[in-house]
Amino acid sequence: EGRCVRGGKVGVLSTNASTVLLSMCDIHSCERGVSAERQSYVSLSSCHAFACVCGVAATDVGSQIAVRDSDIAFCGQVGIMASSGAECLLEGSGVCSNGVGGVCVSGGSKLVAQRTRVCGNGRLGCCVVRESSAVLQYCDLRANGVPLCGLYVSPTSVGSVSWDGLELDCQVHTPAEEDGFSFSHEQSSVASSDGADEE
C-alpha cells in the first residue's frame, strides 16, 4: 500500500498461483508495470501505472487482473493486456494516452469493463481478438486512433462481445485490417449491442 515502484523489467510480478493486492501505488518506467502469470491474481485499487511499455498484463489461463479506480496511462504500447485465456476486470478506471492500444484481449481471454474510460490511445481503444470475449458497460471509448477506432473485434470474437451504454465518437469499418471489424457510433451516441441507440 502506498508504494512507488520504478524501473526494471517487471515492476510487480505475481506468479505461481499467488495473490498480490496493490492499493494507492505508483508503478512507472518499467518494461511491464504489473504482471499476473501462472494462475495468479493481481488487484489494483486507486493505483497509477504509467510510462511503461505495457502497463498491466495477465498472460495465461487462470491468471486474473482486477483494476478498480486506477489510471493506466502513457505506456509505449498497450495499457492493459490479457492473453492466452486470462481474465480482466475493469471498474471505474482510466486507460488513456497509450501508444498503440488501450485494452487488448486475445487468445480466448475474457474482459469485463464497467464505467471505464479508454480514451486517446494511439490506434485502438479496446481490441478483442482470437476467440476472446468482452462485456462493456457504460464505458467511454472516444478519441482513439487515427482514424478513430473505439472497439475492434475479430470475426472469431464477434459472437462473444456485448455492450451497453458506450460512448463512441466515429463510425469506423476497417476491411483493410487483418481479421477484424470495428464498431462505433457517430456523434457520441450511446450504443448497445442489440443495435439500438439511445439519446
C-alpha positions as YAML, in Angstrom:
chain: A
units: angstrom
residues:
- id: 1
  name: GLU
  ca: [0.00, 0.00, 0.00]
- id: 2
  name: GLY
  ca: [1.25, 3.47, -0.91]
- id: 3
  name: ARG
  ca: [4.43, 2.23, -2.58]
- id: 4
  name: CYS
  ca: [6.29, 3.61, -5.60]
- id: 5
  name: VAL
  ca: [7.89, 1.11, -7.98]
- id: 6
  name: ARG
  ca: [10.17, 2.43, -10.70]
- id: 7
  name: GLY
  ca: [12.22, 0.81, -13.43]
- id: 8
  name: GLY
  ca: [13.16, -2.77, -14.25]
- id: 9
  name: LYS
  ca: [11.74, -5.49, -16.45]
- id: 10
  name: VAL
  ca: [8.60, -6.06, -14.32]
- id: 11
  name: GLY
  ca: [7.53, -3.65, -11.61]
- id: 12
  name: VAL
  ca: [5.20, -6.02, -9.72]
- id: 13
  name: LEU
  ca: [5.07, -9.74, -10.54]
- id: 14
  name: SER
  ca: [2.50, -12.24, -9.29]
- id: 15
  name: THR
  ca: [3.29, -15.84, -10.24]
- id: 16
  name: ASN
  ca: [2.78, -19.47, -9.22]
- id: 17
  name: ALA
  ca: [-0.84, -19.09, -8.04]
- id: 18
  name: SER
  ca: [-0.03, -16.16, -5.74]
- id: 19
  name: THR
  ca: [-2.20, -13.15, -4.92]
- id: 20
  name: VAL
  ca: [-1.00, -9.54, -4.92]
- id: 21
  name: LEU
  ca: [-3.15, -6.64, -3.67]
- id: 22
  name: LEU
  ca: [-1.99, -3.14, -4.59]
- id: 23
  name: SER
  ca: [-3.56, 0.00, -3.16]
- id: 24
  name: MET
  ca: [-2.57, 3.62, -3.83]
- id: 25
  name: CYS
  ca: [0.66, 2.58, -5.56]
- id: 26
  name: ASP
  ca: [2.59, 4.24, -8.40]
- id: 27
  name: ILE
  ca: [4.28, 1.91, -10.89]
- id: 28
  name: HIS
  ca: [6.23, 3.50, -13.71]
- id: 29
  name: SER
  ca: [9.11, 3.32, -16.17]
- id: 30
  name: CYS
  ca: [9.11, -0.50, -16.31]
- id: 31
  name: GLU
  ca: [9.02, -2.81, -19.31]
- id: 32
  name: ARG
  ca: [5.84, -4.28, -17.81]
- id: 33
  name: GLY
  ca: [4.33, -2.45, -14.88]
- id: 34
  name: VAL
  ca: [2.23, -5.22, -13.30]
- id: 35
  name: SER
  ca: [2.09, -8.86, -14.44]
- id: 36
  name: ALA
  ca: [-0.02, -11.86, -13.40]
- id: 37
  name: GLU
  ca: [1.10, -15.24, -14.69]
- id: 38
  name: ARG
  ca: [0.89, -18.94, -13.87]
- id: 39
  name: GLN
  ca: [-2.63, -18.79, -12.41]
- id: 40
  name: SER
  ca: [-2.05, -15.75, -10.24]
- id: 41
  name: TYR
  ca: [-4.28, -12.84, -9.23]
- id: 42
  name: VAL
  ca: [-3.47, -9.14, -9.03]
- id: 43
  name: SER
  ca: [-5.80, -6.42, -7.78]
- id: 44
  name: LEU
  ca: [-5.09, -2.71, -8.26]
- id: 45
  name: SER
  ca: [-7.11, -0.16, -6.33]
- id: 46
  name: SER
  ca: [-6.51, 3.59, -6.63]
- id: 47
  name: CYS
  ca: [-3.19, 2.95, -8.37]
- id: 48
  name: HIS
  ca: [-1.31, 4.65, -11.20]
- id: 49
  name: ALA
  ca: [0.70, 2.70, -13.77]
- id: 50
  name: PHE
  ca: [2.37, 4.89, -16.36]
- id: 51
  name: ALA
  ca: [5.31, 5.27, -18.74]
- id: 52
  name: CYS
  ca: [5.80, 1.51, -19.06]
- id: 53
  name: VAL
  ca: [5.92, -0.47, -22.30]
- id: 54
  name: CYS
  ca: [2.83, -2.39, -21.12]
- id: 55
  name: GLY
  ca: [1.03, -1.15, -18.03]
- id: 56
  name: VAL
  ca: [-0.80, -4.23, -16.69]
- id: 57
  name: ALA
  ca: [-0.86, -7.76, -18.09]
- id: 58
  name: ALA
  ca: [-2.27, -11.23, -17.39]
- id: 59
  name: THR
  ca: [-0.71, -13.82, -19.66]
- id: 60
  name: ASP
  ca: [-2.19, -17.31, -19.21]
- id: 61
  name: VAL
  ca: [-5.21, -19.43, -18.28]
- id: 62
  name: GLY
  ca: [-6.18, -18.96, -14.65]
- id: 63
  name: SER
  ca: [-4.43, -15.62, -14.25]
- id: 64
  name: GLN
  ca: [-6.63, -12.66, -13.36]
- id: 65
  name: ILE
  ca: [-6.27, -8.91, -13.04]
- id: 66
  name: ALA
  ca: [-8.75, -6.55, -11.42]
- id: 67
  name: VAL
  ca: [-8.28, -2.80, -11.89]
- id: 68
  name: ARG
  ca: [-10.52, -0.52, -9.83]
- id: 69
  name: ASP
  ca: [-10.44, 3.27, -9.59]
- id: 70
  name: SER
  ca: [-6.99, 3.32, -11.17]
- id: 71
  name: ASP
  ca: [-5.26, 5.04, -14.09]
- id: 72
  name: ILE
  ca: [-3.13, 3.26, -16.68]
- id: 73
  name: ALA
  ca: [-1.59, 5.84, -19.00]
- id: 74
  name: PHE
  ca: [1.28, 6.92, -21.25]
- id: 75
  name: CYS
  ca: [2.53, 3.39, -21.86]
- id: 76
  name: GLY
  ca: [4.56, 2.88, -25.01]
- id: 77
  name: GLN
  ca: [2.46, 0.03, -26.43]
- id: 78
  name: VAL
  ca: [-0.63, -1.19, -24.53]
- id: 79
  name: GLY
  ca: [-2.23, -0.05, -21.31]
- id: 80
  name: ILE
  ca: [-3.81, -3.38, -20.31]
- id: 81
  name: MET
  ca: [-3.33, -6.78, -21.93]
- id: 82
  name: ALA
  ca: [-4.97, -10.15, -21.26]
- id: 83
  name: SER
  ca: [-3.77, -13.09, -23.36]
- id: 84
  name: SER
  ca: [-3.87, -16.89, -23.59]
- id: 85
  name: GLY
  ca: [-7.08, -17.36, -21.60]
- id: 86
  name: ALA
  ca: [-6.52, -14.80, -18.85]
- id: 87
  name: GLU
  ca: [-9.30, -12.70, -17.29]
- id: 88
  name: CYS
  ca: [-9.52, -8.94, -16.76]
- id: 89
  name: LEU
  ca: [-11.96, -6.84, -14.74]
- id: 90
  name: LEU
  ca: [-12.02, -3.03, -15.04]
- id: 91
  name: GLU
  ca: [-14.18, -0.83, -12.83]
- id: 92
  name: GLY
  ca: [-14.22, 2.96, -12.66]
- id: 93
  name: SER
  ca: [-10.75, 3.30, -14.17]
- id: 94
  name: GLY
  ca: [-8.97, 5.19, -16.93]
- id: 95
  name: VAL
  ca: [-6.84, 3.60, -19.67]
- id: 96
  name: CYS
  ca: [-5.76, 6.60, -21.69]
- id: 97
  name: SER
  ca: [-2.99, 8.04, -23.88]
- id: 98
  name: ASN
  ca: [-1.16, 4.77, -24.52]
- id: 99
  name: GLY
  ca: [0.97, 4.43, -27.63]
- id: 100
  name: VAL
  ca: [-0.84, 1.67, -29.56]
- id: 101
  name: GLY
  ca: [-3.91, 0.40, -27.70]
- id: 102
  name: GLY
  ca: [-5.83, 0.89, -24.51]
- id: 103
  name: VAL
  ca: [-7.14, -2.58, -23.63]
- id: 104
  name: CYS
  ca: [-6.28, -5.68, -25.68]
- id: 105
  name: VAL
  ca: [-7.65, -9.18, -25.04]
- id: 106
  name: SER
  ca: [-6.62, -12.18, -27.15]
- id: 107
  name: GLY
  ca: [-6.30, -15.94, -27.22]
- id: 108
  name: GLY
  ca: [-9.58, -16.87, -25.53]
- id: 109
  name: SER
  ca: [-9.28, -14.27, -22.77]
- id: 110
  name: LYS
  ca: [-12.20, -12.55, -21.02]
- id: 111
  name: LEU
  ca: [-12.81, -8.85, -20.34]
- id: 112
  name: VAL
  ca: [-15.47, -7.21, -18.19]
- id: 113
  name: ALA
  ca: [-15.30, -3.40, -18.13]
- id: 114
  name: GLN
  ca: [-17.69, -1.12, -16.26]
- id: 115
  name: ARG
  ca: [-17.69, 2.69, -16.07]
- id: 116
  name: THR
  ca: [-14.19, 2.87, -17.51]
- id: 117
  name: ARG
  ca: [-12.60, 5.47, -19.81]
- id: 118
  name: VAL
  ca: [-10.48, 4.12, -22.66]
- id: 119
  name: CYS
  ca: [-9.60, 7.32, -24.48]
- id: 120
  name: GLY
  ca: [-6.85, 8.96, -26.51]
- id: 121
  name: ASN
  ca: [-4.91, 5.79, -27.33]
- id: 122
  name: GLY
  ca: [-2.74, 5.71, -30.44]
- id: 123
  name: ARG
  ca: [-4.52, 3.18, -32.69]
- id: 124
  name: LEU
  ca: [-7.28, 1.36, -30.81]
- id: 125
  name: GLY
  ca: [-9.38, 1.83, -27.73]
- id: 126
  name: CYS
  ca: [-10.42, -1.76, -26.98]
- id: 127
  name: CYS
  ca: [-9.29, -4.74, -29.06]
- id: 128
  name: VAL
  ca: [-10.96, -8.17, -28.73]
- id: 129
  name: VAL
  ca: [-9.48, -10.90, -30.96]
- id: 130
  name: ARG
  ca: [-8.77, -14.63, -31.34]
- id: 131
  name: GLU
  ca: [-11.85, -16.18, -29.70]
- id: 132
  name: SER
  ca: [-11.88, -13.79, -26.75]
- id: 133
  name: SER
  ca: [-14.96, -12.30, -25.10]
- id: 134
  name: ALA
  ca: [-15.90, -8.92, -23.65]
- id: 135
  name: VAL
  ca: [-18.75, -7.30, -21.73]
- id: 136
  name: LEU
  ca: [-18.60, -3.49, -21.82]
- id: 137
  name: GLN
  ca: [-20.99, -1.44, -19.69]
- id: 138
  name: TYR
  ca: [-21.17, 2.36, -19.63]
- id: 139
  name: CYS
  ca: [-17.63, 2.86, -20.88]
- id: 140
  name: ASP
  ca: [-16.17, 5.81, -22.78]
- id: 141
  name: LEU
  ca: [-14.22, 4.70, -25.86]
- id: 142
  name: ARG
  ca: [-13.78, 8.06, -27.57]
- id: 143
  name: ALA
  ca: [-10.84, 9.71, -29.36]
- id: 144
  name: ASN
  ca: [-8.81, 6.58, -30.03]
- id: 145
  name: GLY
  ca: [-6.66, 6.10, -33.13]
- id: 146
  name: VAL
  ca: [-6.36, 7.80, -36.50]
- id: 147
  name: PRO
  ca: [-8.89, 7.24, -37.98]
- id: 148
  name: LEU
  ca: [-10.89, 6.93, -34.80]
- id: 149
  name: CYS
  ca: [-11.42, 3.34, -33.67]
- id: 150
  name: GLY
  ca: [-13.06, 2.74, -30.32]
- id: 151
  name: LEU
  ca: [-13.74, -1.00, -30.49]
- id: 152
  name: TYR
  ca: [-12.04, -3.55, -32.74]
- id: 153
  name: VAL
  ca: [-13.41, -7.12, -32.79]
- id: 154
  name: SER
  ca: [-12.16, -10.03, -34.91]
- id: 155
  name: PRO
  ca: [-14.62, -12.43, -36.60]
- id: 156
  name: THR
  ca: [-13.75, -15.20, -34.13]
- id: 157
  name: SER
  ca: [-14.84, -12.96, -31.25]
- id: 158
  name: VAL
  ca: [-17.88, -11.15, -32.72]
- id: 159
  name: GLY
  ca: [-20.42, -13.50, -31.12]
- id: 160
  name: SER
  ca: [-18.81, -13.13, -27.69]
- id: 161
  name: VAL
  ca: [-18.82, -9.34, -27.34]
- id: 162
  name: SER
  ca: [-21.70, -7.37, -25.82]
- id: 163
  name: TRP
  ca: [-22.04, -3.75, -24.77]
- id: 164
  name: ASP
  ca: [-24.46, -1.28, -23.30]
- id: 165
  name: GLY
  ca: [-24.26, 2.48, -22.82]
- id: 166
  name: LEU
  ca: [-20.99, 3.02, -24.68]
- id: 167
  name: GLU
  ca: [-19.78, 6.46, -25.68]
- id: 168
  name: LEU
  ca: [-18.11, 6.31, -29.09]
- id: 169
  name: ASP
  ca: [-17.30, 9.13, -31.47]
- id: 170
  name: CYS
  ca: [-16.95, 7.78, -35.02]
- id: 171
  name: GLN
  ca: [-18.42, 5.13, -37.30]
- id: 172
  name: VAL
  ca: [-15.47, 3.04, -38.48]
- id: 173
  name: HIS
  ca: [-15.15, -0.09, -40.60]
- id: 174
  name: THR
  ca: [-11.63, -1.26, -41.48]
- id: 175
  name: PRO
  ca: [-11.73, -4.00, -44.12]
- id: 176
  name: ALA
  ca: [-8.04, -3.49, -44.85]
- id: 177
  name: GLU
  ca: [-7.15, -4.65, -41.33]
- id: 178
  name: GLU
  ca: [-6.41, -8.34, -40.97]
- id: 179
  name: ASP
  ca: [-9.14, -10.43, -39.41]
- id: 180
  name: GLY
  ca: [-11.34, -7.75, -37.94]
- id: 181
  name: PHE
  ca: [-14.20, -5.31, -37.79]
- id: 182
  name: SER
  ca: [-14.52, -2.02, -35.96]
- id: 183
  name: PHE
  ca: [-17.66, -0.87, -34.24]
- id: 184
  name: SER
  ca: [-18.60, 2.59, -33.10]
- id: 185
  name: HIS
  ca: [-21.36, 5.13, -33.46]
- id: 186
  name: GLU
  ca: [-21.41, 8.71, -34.68]
- id: 187
  name: GLN
  ca: [-21.71, 11.86, -32.59]
- id: 188
  name: SER
  ca: [-21.07, 10.39, -29.14]
- id: 189
  name: SER
  ca: [-24.24, 8.30, -29.24]
- id: 190
  name: VAL
  ca: [-25.00, 5.74, -26.58]
- id: 191
  name: ALA
  ca: [-24.74, 2.33, -28.21]
- id: 192
  name: SER
  ca: [-26.00, -1.09, -27.25]
- id: 193
  name: SER
  ca: [-25.14, -4.42, -28.82]
- id: 194
  name: ASP
  ca: [-28.74, -5.06, -29.88]
- id: 195
  name: GLY
  ca: [-28.28, -2.29, -32.46]
- id: 196
  name: ALA
  ca: [-30.44, 0.34, -30.74]
- id: 197
  name: ASP
  ca: [-29.21, 3.84, -29.98]
- id: 198
  name: GLU
  ca: [-30.47, 5.87, -27.07]
- id: 199
  name: GLU
  ca: [-30.21, 9.63, -26.97]
...
